[in-house]
Structures are given as structure tokens and as C-alpha cells.
């Protein structure tokens, strides 16, 4: 209690005397003109060094194609301000996912920011007083400023550095593989912070020796601690040591500028991260960038630097090499070659290698064919085909890099230019082109599931409220045909007049686009859009999240204006309106799995859970990795029909996560997930005690309707 009272009394005394206290002396012991050297380093060389580094990379970014989907600047800036405030300044995106590194970055970022502001204010205070005889209003609060600079500036930096050193050299997470770069970066920051505090501590000690410090010594508590080893020394000795540390501090800062200008390293993310956030694509999350008019393209996909957009080239430089994407990637975690972090770093390395060649050739008016292939020599072919396009990497990235766009652009080149693809991918594309669906060997037709249901096609009756888009897998795979039958029953029970396309339905084109065959995707999408227009379809309900994503987010790129909803949203609305009433108790312990293309790509998280909670007797459980952090089933990006390149099956890993819960039923709302997990549960020998159910089957049972009736 006495200690607390003493601290409060001291604080009160400090605040009371603050307006009359001189605070720090400008450039104590250094004097004019030597402080001018530091001023020029800071105010002239700092922007010059940063500007030179950015300009060097800007010339390379300009090699890229135009960015077609920036969107209007008004909404973009409003969105960016919100993201910057939430994710950059508050570091919420960091802290929410990993508390320790999030706080570490928070302290480093804000500590350096406060010190930058402090140095700027100090310089302007001196200059305005000396050259225009004007005292800035801030000079009245120098004691308070000193406290803020000392604790919230230097103190935060020291704390952040200590946390970084512990994490980098003691904890040593596997994803951090940039030892040399990190050591240089942290070492320079440590020298700057420690020499800065030594300068401050020596100033405090020197002014105390002069008898001019007074209460102001308490305005810099950390600096005062650094002054203690010099207590009792005479002022001249302190001045010599102070000058040595002052010039060391200035020289270190100058070295940072040289390092920044000569080597675009990890420090660059301080400037590029905000830019990358502001320049994010305004496309829907689940939409890939279209290739445009294919007849006018000289080359399909990306095999060299100019084949990417300038924003993609900025992505490569904005990457902090933190590894968060890698730790979220199911392909990497299952032991495959793909690492999203390594892929972006490899593209960055290619950019640094190839960019100067192209710039020199263009300056000379010459062509510069690459002497090393971007895909074969830098990225590798196998990692591109390992991607399941689940978007986990993009969800985890703190600087909003769009990995999937670059991966699919390189796939497009392999498929449409080089005709180089895995056997499974080739078979899928051939089936889609010849048969209108990706399934090989199926004996079912698109109308088999309709037998005995009384469901009509639009050719028979086009006067409907909604079109039920069945999709290839629910229609053609006997294991999934219970789902469209259940949906038909529920629509009838709710009094919804609907129809289907039957044999006029063809694949949405999603597998073709994700596998890189943009031509086939556009052909199938345009065929479906023409069918919608011929029947004047206004609203489509899909059973498959992949069809839902393509039709909702990508068909508008080709002129579609049809409203598209996934069945979970539609059924949830019917339940809320009372048009469907679950009455039968279903004793079931269900663990729900978020489909990537319904959840992460389209943010439909609540509707399926709302449906499950509406069923009497059903208890809903969750896995640790859920919602936006859910773990893929392994079927996306064409992998439903492709063999794994190595490692474990992603579906088996997710099945194990389900088996760790108390659920006896794995609830899904995607036909791909249903198939993958049926095999996964069987592979674990749990087929007699565990099962996979689509939510529609459970709802139909609880509502009390017979499938298809």
C-alpha cells in the first residue's frame, strides 16, 4: 500500500509540474551542426531509401498484365480502412489465430511506429523553434511525450524483440525457415533499440550530473534504468560515451536504409502489406479470375512473369514468409509437395531473377526468352496439382495473398498450352467434354433418381418458382441419389413449385475451371446459361457447393443474372418461416463438417447448423477445425477424380478429426464430402458404428416425408 501511494503521489506531482518542466533538451551533447547529419539521414534518406527500394520492385510489377478487378476506389478504401484498423493496427487477425506471435507483432509494430512519430515530432519541434521562432503546441507536453516515447515506443520494441528472440531461437516453430534473414532483421532492430536507450540513459545521467534534470528523470523510466550504470560519473565522461552511442545509433539506422534499398527483404512487408490489403481483388471470394476472350490471347495461363497481373507480382513481394498458409494447407499437412509459402517464395525468387532480364531487354528493344522455366525450374509441376483449392492458405494469410489465382493460372498453362496434366485430370476433362459430366463408368442417367417421384422437368412444365439443380454427383452416383429425392420431398411438403432439367442438365464446369481448362468451363457455363434463359429461370437451388459457387460467383462473368442459393440457405429459410416442420425425434449425435466451397468460399456457416439444431433429438457437435478454419475433405480442385501424389489421404485426416468427437454421424452438405468420408470411415473400420449423412436426409426423416414423395 505505501508503495502504491508513493507511485500515485509521484505521478500526481509529475502531472502538476509538467507544464513548467523543460523536459528533454534537443540534441543534448550533440549540438548544431552535428544533429543535422541525423536529421538528413532520417528526413531525407529514409524516404529516399524506401522510395528507391519500392521503385526497383515497381518496375518489375509493371511487367505484369492489368488488374481487371480492382473495383471502385470508394468502397475499396472504406473496406481497406476497416481491414487495416482491424488486422494491421490492432493485429486482430494475428492475435485471433495465434496469441503469442500476434502480440509479438503488435508490440514491434506499435513500438516502431511510436518511435517514428517521436523522432519526427522532436525534429519539427527543434526546427520550428530555431528557424521560424515558433514553438509547436507539443513542447508544453514534453515530459508526457517522453513517457509515451519511452514506454509505448522503446518499451514495446524491447518487449517485442524479447518475444521474437524466444520464438525464433528457443521455441523454433518448424514453419520458420528464414534463420539468416530473421537474424539480420532482429539484430539490426536490437542494435537500434539498445543504442537508442543507451543514448537516452546517458542523456538522463548527464543532465542529472549537470543538476538540470529534476523531476523529468521520471518521465523516462526505462531510460532512467539505463542511466544507472553511469550514475556518479562526471558530465564530460558521460558526454563522450553518449556521443559514441549516438553516432552508432545514427550509423545503424543508415545501414538499415542501405539494407532496405539494396535487398528487398522481410522488412519490406512493413510497406507492402498495407498496399496489398488496399489492392485486394473485389471479386467474390469463391470466384477465379476469368481469362477473357480466349481467341485474342497469345498464350494461355502463366508460364512467365508478364503472364501474371501486376497485383499477383505484388503478392509475391508482399509475402512475409511467415508460414501460416503452410500450416493451414491440407496438402502440405498430409505430406505432399505443395507448400503455399514455398510456392509464393519460389515465384518471388523467379521475379527477382527474371524481372531484371525483361527490363534490360525491353530497354534495348529486344526479346528475352527465359533461359530457365518458371514452372519446371522454380515452382515444380507436382505442387501445382497437389492444391485442392480449399482457400485455407488465403484465409490464414495475414497480408491477403491470393495463392489460388496464381496456382490455377499455371495449371491453365500446363493444360491449355503444354497439354501436361495428371492422368486423372485428363480423364475428367475428357469425360466432361464427351459425356457432359466428370464420372467415368457410371451406369446411371440424370433422370434415374426421379423414378417414382413425380418430379417434372422444365421441358414438361416450365411454370415454376425455382429450378432444382441436381448436379452430376447427386444424379449419377447411386450413393448420393437419396439427397435429391429428399430435397424433392421437402420442396413438395413446403408447397414450392419446382422443376429440374433432367437430361438437359450438364456439368456446371467447376472441375474444368479448377483443373485449368478455361475453354471447356466457358463452353459448359454458356450452355447452362442459355438453358436458363430459354426457360426464363430466375432462381436456382443447388445441392452441390461446387455448382453453387460457380453459378453464383462465376457465371455472372459470362452474363448470367440468375439468383443462386445453396439448399442449406433455402431449407433454413423454409424452417424459419414454418413451411417445413421437423416433428419426428431423431436420436443422433451429429458432428458437422464445413464444405470448403460452401463455407470458406461463400461464408455459409450458420444455415446448416441452424438446420441441424431445428431437428428434435439431434445433438450437434463441432470439430476443432471448423467454420472458416475448417479442414478440407480433399476433393476440391479436381481431386475427387485424381490420385494423390503422395503422403496421406486428406479425407482420412479429416475422418480422424471426426472420430475424436462424440458424434456418431458426420453431417455434410456436399456430395463430394459425402463420398470422401464414406470411404474414410470405411478405411478406419468404423462403418458399423459411424455414418455419413447429408443434412437433407435427416431433415426429410424428421419432417416425416417419404423420399421423393
N, C-alpha and C positions, 0 to 999 in steps of 0.2 A: 504493500500500500504506500509506504513512504516513497519508494522508487517511482511509482505511478504518479504521485503528487508532484515529485520533483520534475519529471518529464513534462507534465502538463503546465507547471509553473514556468519552465524554461520556454515551452512553446508559446505561452501567452506573452512572456517578456519579449520573445523574438518578434512576434507579430506586432506588439505595441511599438517596438523601436524600429521596425523595418523601414518605414518611410524616411527616417533620419539617418539610416546606416548607409555608408558608401558602398558596401558590398565589395565585389572583386575589383581590382584595378586592371584596366585594359592593358593587355600585353605586359604584365608585370615582369620586370627584369629584362625584357627583350627590347622594348622601345622602338622608336622610329629610327631608321627605315627598315629594320630587320623584320618587323612584323609584316611589312609589305610583301616580303617573299612568300610568307604563308598565305597572305590574302590572295596573291596572284595564283598560287597553287590551287587554292580552294575555289575561288570565284571565276577563274579563267580556265585553268587546266582541267578542273572537274568536268564542266560541260563539254570542253574540247575533247577530253579523253573518252567520255561516254558517247559523244556525237561521232567521233571517228570510228569507234567500235561498231556502233549501230549502222553507220553509213556503209562500212565494209560488208556487213551482212545484208543491208538493204539492197545493195547492188545485186546480190545473189537472189534475194527474194523476188526481185523484179524479173528474173528469168522465168518465173512461173506464169501460168495462164491466169486470166482474170478470175476473180472470185465472183461467181454469179449469184450467190445467195446471202449477201451481207444484210439486205433488208434496209428499211428506212432508218435513218440515224436517230430520230427522236426516240422511238421505242427501244432502239439498241442501246442508247446511252442511259435511258432510265433503267433498263434491265441490268446493264453493266454496273451502274452505281449501286444497285441493290446487291449484286454479287460481290462487288469489291468491298462494300461495307460489311457484308456477312462473312465472306470466305477469305478475303485478303486481310482486311484491317482487324476483324475480330478473330480470324483464323478458325471460324466455327467448323468449316469443312475438315480441317486438320484435327481439331480437338474432338469432334464428334466421333471420328473414326479411330483415332489413337491419341489418348490424352497426353502422354508424356512427350512425344515429338511435336504434338500440336502446341503445347505450352512452350516448349523449347523454341520453336519458330516464332511464337508470339513475342517472347522476351527479346529475341535477337532483332526481329523486325522493328518493334516499337522502340527498343533501346537505341538502335542506329538512327531511327527516324528522329527521335528526340534530340540526339546529339547533332544531327544535321541541322535541325531547326535552331539549336542553341548556338552553333558556330555562326550561322547566318545572322541571327539577331545580334550577337556580340559584335560582329564586323560592322553591321549597319549602325549600331549604337555609336561606335567609335568614329566612323566616317562622318556621320551626320553632325556629331559634335565638333569634330576637328575642321571640317571643310565648309559647313554652312551654319555653324554655331547654333544648331538646333538639337535639343535633347528629345529623343523619342520617348513616348509615354512609358515605355518598358523600363527606363532607367530607374524609375521610382520603386520598382519591384525586383531589383537585382538580387536581394537576399532570397526572396521567394523563388526567383528563377534559378538561382544557384542550387537550391534544394531540389527542384524538379530535374535540372540537368544531371545532378549528382546521383539521385536515387532512381528516377524513372528513365534516365538515359544510361549513364555508365553502369549503374547498378543492375539494370535489366540485361545489359550486354554481358556483364560478368557472369550473371546467373545463367543466361542462355549458353554462353561458352562452356561453362562447367557442365551443364546438362548435355551439350553436344559432345564434349570430350568423353563423358561417361558412356554415352550411347555409342560413339564411334569406336572407342578403344577398349571398353570393358564389356558392354552388352554385345556389341558387334553383330547386329542383325544380318542374316545371310544376304538380304537384298542389297546391302550397301557394299558395292564393289569398286568404289571410286576412292581408294585409300590415298593415293598421291594427291589428287585434286583436292580432296577434303582436307588433307593435312596442310597444304599450302593455304587454302582459304581460311581455315580455322587459325592457323599460325599467324597469318597477317592480321586477322581480326584481334587475336590475343595481344599481339605486339601493340596495335593501335590502342586497345583498351588499357593495357597496363602502363604504357608510356603516357597516355592521357591522364591517368590517375596519379602517376608519379609527378607529372607537371603540376597537377592541381595540389597534390600533397606538399610539394616543395614550395609552391606559392603560399599555401596556408602557413607552413613553417616559417617562411621568410617574412611574411607580414606580421606574424606573431613576434619574431625576433626584432622587427622594426618597431613593435609596440603599436601597430596601427590596425590590428585585426579586430579586436573587441569581440562582440557577440557574433560577428559574422562567421567565426570559425564553426559555429553550429549549423550554419546554412549548408555546409558540405560535409555531412557525417562520414561518408566513405573517403573523401579526400582528406578529412582530418585524421582518419585512421592511417592513411598512407603518410601523413606528416609526422607521425610519432617517432619513427627511427631517426628523424633529423632534429628532434626537439633538443634545444640546448646548443646547437651549432650556431656559429656567428653568421650574420646575414651574407657576407661576401662568399663564404664557402658554399652556403646554400644556393647562392646565385649562380656559381659556376656549374654545380650539378644540375640545377634547373635548366640552364641554357643547353647543356648536353642532351638532356631528355627532350627538351622542346624541339631541338633540331632533329633528333632521332624520330620523334613523332611526325614532324613535317616530311622527313625523307621517306618514312614508311608509307605515308599517305600518297606521296608522289609515286612510289613504287607500285601501289595499288592501281593507280591510274595507268601506268605503263603496262601492267599486267592485264588490265581490262582492255586496253586498246590493242594490245598485240595478240591476245589469246582470248577468244570468246568462250569463257569457261563457265563454271557453275554460277559465278556471281552475276552472270547476265540475266538470270531469271528474275532478279530484282526489278528489271526494267521490262522484260518481255512478258512476264506473267500477267500484269495488268493489261498490256496490249492484246494478248491472246484472249483474255476474257472479253474485252470490248469488241473484238473482231470475230466472235463466235458466229457460226452459221445460224441463220434464223429458220432453217428447215425444221420440221417436226423431228423429234428425237429418233424415230424409227426409220426415217427416210434416207436412202442413199442419194448422193448427188447424181443426176442424170448426165448422160454423155452428150446430150444434144442431138443434132441432126447427124446421124451416122454416115450419111452419104457425103458429107462435107469434111469429114475427119481424115487427116493424112495418116494418123496412126491411132490404133485403139488401145486404150488403157495407158499405163505408165511403165516405161522402161528406161527413162532418162529424166533428168531434173526438170526440163521445161514441160514435161507431161503432167506435172502436178500444178495445182493452183499456187499462187504466191502465199496464200494462207496456210497451205499444207507445208510449205517450206519454212514458214514462221513457226509452225507446230514443232518441227524438228529442233529448232533452236530454243524454243521455249521450254522444252523438256528439262526438268531438274534432275533427271536420272535418279529419282528417289526410290523407284521400285514398287510403288504402291499398286500400279497396274499389274505388275508381275505377280504380286501376292494375291491378287483377286482373280487372276486368269485361270479358268478350269483346265485349259490345255497345258499350261505350264505346271500347275499343281498336280496334274495327272502324269507328269513325266515326259511330255512331248517337247519337241524342239522349240516351239514358239515361246518367246518371252516378249511381251509387248514393249517393255522397256528397252530390251536389246534391239528390237526391230526399229524403234524410233531413233535410237543412238546410232545404229548402222546407217540409217538414212541420213542422219546428221553428218556422219563421217563421209558419206558419199557426197553430200552437199559441199562440204569443205574441200573435198578432193576434186570434184567435177566443176564446181562453180568458177574457180579461177581460170580453168581451161576454157570454158564457154565465154567468159568475159574477155579474155585475151583474144580469142578467135573472132568474136564479134567486133572488137576494136580494130582488128586487122582486116575485117570484111571477109573472113574465111569461115569455112565449115570446120567443125571439130568433132569428128566421130569419136565416141568413147573407146578408150583402149582397155577399159575394164567394165564389165557388165554390172549394172546396178543390182539386178535381182540375183544373178548367179554368183557374183563375186563378193557382194556386200551383204545382202539380206538373206539369201538362200531360198530355195524353192519350197522345201518341206514346211518351214514355219508359216508360209502364206496359206497352205492348205490345212494346217492344224487349227486355224481360227474357226470358232463356232459362232462368230458374230453375236455374242451374247451381250455385249456392251458393258461387261463388268469392268474392263480396263478404263473406259471413258467415265464410268461412274466414280471410280476411285481417283482419277487424275486430279490433282489439286489445281492444275492450270488449264483444264478443259481441252486437252489434246484429243483430236478426233481420229483415233487409230484405225477404225473400221474403214473409213473412206480410203485411206492410203492402201490398206490391205486389199480391198476389193478392186481398186484401180490397177494394182499389179496383177491380180487374178485376171482381170479383163485382158491385159496384155498377153498373159500366158495362154488364155483360151482363144481369144479372137485373132491374135497375131501369130503366136507360135504353135497353136493347137497342142499345147503341153498341159496335161492335167492328169490327175489320178484316174485309174480305170473306173472306179465307182462313179466319179463325177461325169466321166464321158458317157457311161451307161445311162445315168439320169437324164442328161441333156438329150441323148438320142431318143429315149422313151418319150420325153416331153414333146419333142419335135414330131415324132411319128404317131404317137398314141394320145397326146394331149394330157398326159399325166406322168408322174415320175416312177410309177411302180412297175417293176418287171415281173412277169409270171402270174399276175393276178388273174383269176378266172371270173371275178365279179364284174358287173356292169354298174354304171352310175344310177341305175334305177332298181337294182336288186333290193336295196334296203326299204324301198317303198312298197314292196309286196304286202297287200292286205291292209295298208294304212289309209287308203282313200285319198292320199295326197295327190294334188293335181299339179301338172306343170303349167308354166305360163302360156305354153302353146295351146293348152286346153282351156285355160281361164286366166287372162292377164289382169282382171279387175281385182287386184289385191292391195292390202296395206303395205306389206313388206315382202321382200324376196328372201327366202331362206337359202343362203349359200352354204351348201353342204361341204364342199371341199373334197379333194381327191382321197385323202386317207380315210375320213369317216364313211365315204361312199363305197370305196373299193376294198377296204380291208375288213374282213369279217369280224375281227376283234373290236373294231370301232363302230360297227353299224348300229349297235344299241343306242349310241349317242344321238344320231339324227332321228331315230324313231322316238326317243324320249322327248326330244325338242318338239317334234311334230305333235306329240300328245299334249304337251304343255301349252303350245300355241292354240290348239283346239280348245283346251279347257279354259283358257283365258279369253276366248272369243276373238282371237286375232285371225283375220283373213289373210292367208299367206299362200305362196306358191313356190315352186322350185323350177330350176331349168332342166333337170333331168339330163338327157344326153346332149343338150346344148351347152351344158356347163363344161368348161375346160379349166386347166390349171391356172391359178392366179398369176403364175410366173415367178413367184418368190424364189424357188430354188435356182432358177436360171440366173436371176439377177445376183444373188449372193455367190453363186459359183463363177460369175464373171461373164456370162453370155448375155450381154445387154440387148443384142439384136433379138434373141428369142424371147426375152422378157417383154420387150416392146410389142412384138407381134402378138403374144398371148394377151397382154393387157389391153391392147387396142381392140382385139377381137371381143373381149369381155365387155369393154366399154360400149362397143357398137351394139352388143346384145342388150345391154341395159337400156340404151337409147331406143332401140327398136320396140321394146316393151314398156317404155316410159317408166322405168323403175326409179323410184325416189329414195327408197330406204332398203338397205341390205343388212341382214343379220348373219354373221359368220359364226361357225363353230370352231374354226382354227385360228389361233392368234396370228399365224403367219399370213394367211389370207387377209385377215382383218388389218394387219399392219400395211400390207401392200396396197390394198384397196383404199384405205383411209388416208395414208400418208404419201403414197407414190403414184397412184392413179391420177390424182389432180395434176401432176406434172405433165400428163398426157391429155388433159382436158376434161376429166371426169368431174361431175358435180354431185354425185350420189352420196347421200348420208350413209355412213357405215358404222355399225356398232357391233361389239362382240356380245355373244349371248349372255355373258355374266352381267353386263350392264343392263341388257333388256329384261332378263328374268328378274334381276334385283328390283327393277322399277315395277314390274308386274306384282311382285310380292309386296312392295311398299304400298301400292295402290289397292291391294286386296283382291286383285283379279286372279291371283293364284293363292291358295290357302293350304299350306302343309298341315295335315291333320294327323297323319299316322306317325306314331313314335318310332324313330329309327335308333336303336341302341347301337351306337357306333362311336369309336374313339378315332377321330379323323385328324391327320396331320396334313395341312395344306402346303402344296408346292407352288411357288410363283413361276409361271412360264416367263421366260426372258422377254418374248415378243409381246406379251400382254402386260407384264409388269414394268421392267426397266425401260423398254422401248416406248411404252404408251401410258405408263403410270396408272394402270388399272390394278389397284391393290385392294381397295375396300369392298368393291362389289362382290367378288367371290367369297370373301369372308362373311359379308352380310348375308349371303345366301345360305352358307353353312350354319350360321347362328340362328337362322329362321326355322331350321328343321328341328322339331321336337325330339328330345332324347340324344341328339348329336352333341358330342363334346369336341371342341376344336382345340387342337394343339399346334404349336409352331416349332419350326426348326431354328437353330441359332442363326443360320444364314437365310434371311427372308426379306421380303419386300424388295427395296432397291439393292440390297446386298445379297439377294438370293443366288443360289448356285445352279448353274445350267444342268439340264438333263443330258446334254451332249449331242442333240440332234440338229441344232441350228447351223446355218451356213452351208447346207447341203450334206451335213454329216449323218443325216438319217439314212443315207444310202452309201456312205463311204466307209471304208475300213480305216481304223486308227493307224497312224504312222508308228506308234509305239507307246510304251507306258501303260497305264491302267485305263480302263473304260471310265469315262466321266460319269456315266449313268450309274456305275457300280459305286462310285464315291458318294453320289447323292443318295443312293439307296441306303448306304451305311448311315448317313446322317438321319434318314427317316427311321431306321431301326433303333437309333439311340433315343427316340422319343417314345411316349406312351401310346402312340397311335397304333391301331390295328389296320387302319385303312389310309392309304396315301391318296389324298384328294387332288385331282388335277382338273384343268380346264383347257387342255390342249391335247389333240390326238397324238402328236409326236411324243409328248411326255408320257402319255398312257402306254404307248408301245415300248418305249425305252425302259420304263420302270417295271413293266410286266416281266421283261427279260431280266432286269436287275434283281428283282425279288426271287425269281426262279433260280438265278445263279447263286443265290445265298441259301438255297434250300428252304425258303420260308413260305413257299407257295400255299401251304395248308393253313397257315396261321395269319398271314398278311395278304392284303389285296390292294389293287389299284382301282379306283372308281372315279369316273368323271362326275363332277357335281350334278350334271343334268340327270344322270341315272338315279341319284339319291333323291333329288327334288321330285322327280316323277313318281318314285315309290312313295314318298311322303304325301304328295298331293293325292295319290290314290288313283292315278290314271294308268291304264294298261299301255305299254309301249306301242306307239303307232295308232292307238285307237282314239 
